[in-house]
Amino acid sequence: MSIEIKVPPLPESVSDATLVAWHKNAGEAVARDENLVDLETDKVVLEVPAPANGTITKIVVENGATVEAGDVLAILEEGEAAVAAVELKETPAEKKTPAVAKKSAAPVKTSPAVRRLLDEHDLDATMVLGTGKEGRITKGDVMAFLKSDDSSSVTPGDPAPVVEDSVATGLERTEQRVPMTRLRARIAERLVDAQQTAAMLTTFNEVDLTEVMALRKRYRESFEKKHNVRLGFMSFFAKASMEALKRFPVVNASVEGQEIIYHNYFDIGIAVSSDRGLMVPVIRDVDQMSFADFELALNEMAAKAQAGSIGMDDLTGGTFTITNGGIFGSMMSTPILNQPQSAILGMHSIQQRPMVVDGEIVARPMMYLAMTYDHRIIDGKEAVQFLVSIKEQLEDPARLLLQV
């Protein structure tokens, strides 16, 4: 029986998608629930799984095409014996695939962005050594492989075509024009819109993390052993922000037309860097979470973002955002609002700096904090006091427990 493989329903407010890459060619057998193709929207990457065991008899839409919900992507002939019956016809997707027989191997974990890069260079994932978590291949791994001599000599078993490295070498002066991904274009649009819509202003402070670091050092092992998750800095900042949001509700509000919407819940977005770009998954009801609950939820969201499996529900509805440029070495920055939210907290690098404590100069682990806010509804006094509240709670973590 023939089955039409169609574009699944798209997320709300998304009208179309771009077909990024096929993972199967006409004539290839597929297993039920195996990912056949990646579709990229301006918000998420969707994977289209096989509805049954069978063989792809025809690919209807080629890579790079724009599709809408319900469009037919391919035809699947259901059944294990369908391979013998199929009449192979060359398709646009097949023209890009090297005619090299590959030996069976364990599947290598890759994100949609990495799979696209592998396809562009006719590479087998088993040829590249993954340095990511659980052996996952990153874009950096692929680029490093292309730059190395191995790109034309190392194969997963059978001879592989020589890949021409597109990276400039020696004294060559080259340029490469690459269209923005839909996600990158959407990020650009939102950032420009935020600059043109909100009256953004940034206030700064610094926090002494001596007590937080001592607390983490004291309980790190027992916390990880009991909850099976690492005790990170982000949970301290999220809980301190949540308490500050309770004291200054307007910071947790948003603007809609001529109205201010106050939210009586605390859904905090955490900026996460992925192969596809910056994403801000939302952790909901942070006020009802323990430190362990928050760390587990954060790890889950980060893993989904890196794997490209994050959904629209994970990215919408936040009331406040935290971004940590410190993990990349940033000392100071002015974060941009994640609209329609009215404030965003920026964390930065922890640096040992000389500070005067009780009349003596001592070295302390200090971090600069930055809060960008929408001056249309948040006054400078409230913004400064909000940031001071976070500072006080982090410098005396007992406040987080006692909520004072």
C-alpha angles and dihedrals in degrees: 000000000000118000126195114227105216137186106266122233109292124229118273114282091018112113102179145001139214120241101234105180142345116224094192134049131212109282096028122123118236135194126228112275092012112141110253104175142359121232118195122206126180088266113028143008114244123205118211111211127202110261093212145358112283146090133297104239098175138013109210103181124044130215115289096026122133114237138182133213111290097021114139112246102176145342120249122198105211120224139059094260095054093099093072092050099049120104106217115227124180112249132187089258091053093052089065094050118090113236094238124133110232125207117235114264140166111280114263117224112243137158122237091256091053092046089053091051091049091050092049090057097037091243129156112227090227089065094065124073110229118219097180129099113306090003095301115165116237129199088252090058091054094047091047089051092050091051093049128081088244091076090078101033113032117079135173091244111306128058112282129202117264109257116220109227111231093197115107113254132193113344096336115134108211138162131202124199112207124176117235116258114245090252093051090048090050092049090051091050094050094047093051090046091052091051092050098041110039129058093234122196129167129215124192139207138157131234132206107225097189095114095042091051092048091050092050092048092049097050104023098104097042091045093051092044093052100039101026091230135097119255103235135183093249094071090057092050093045094051092045090049092049092054090047090050089056090056094045107035094176090068087060092049133093137211123242114176107304094341134090114218113208115202120210092198132069115228107167123198117213116203110233127187115222138169088264096050139268117341130180110207114190125233107203131217094008089171089067095050132094120222089261093049090052095048091049092049091047093051091049093051093046091051091050091049092051092046092049092237098113114128135218092254088060093055103045137074104034121153100196135014136214122197125186113206088164092084087067094045100263114161098186137359143156108234120212121237119262097223138255083028118093101215143030130190120219121205122197143187120309109236130182104238134171110259132177110242120175090342095309131103111238135165113254133179101247132184129191114228124203127191120190113196141177105256090199090080106008118069122213092248092057093045093051093045091048091055092045089053090056090047093051094050094048093047089051106029091184085078089068090059096042094038093225 
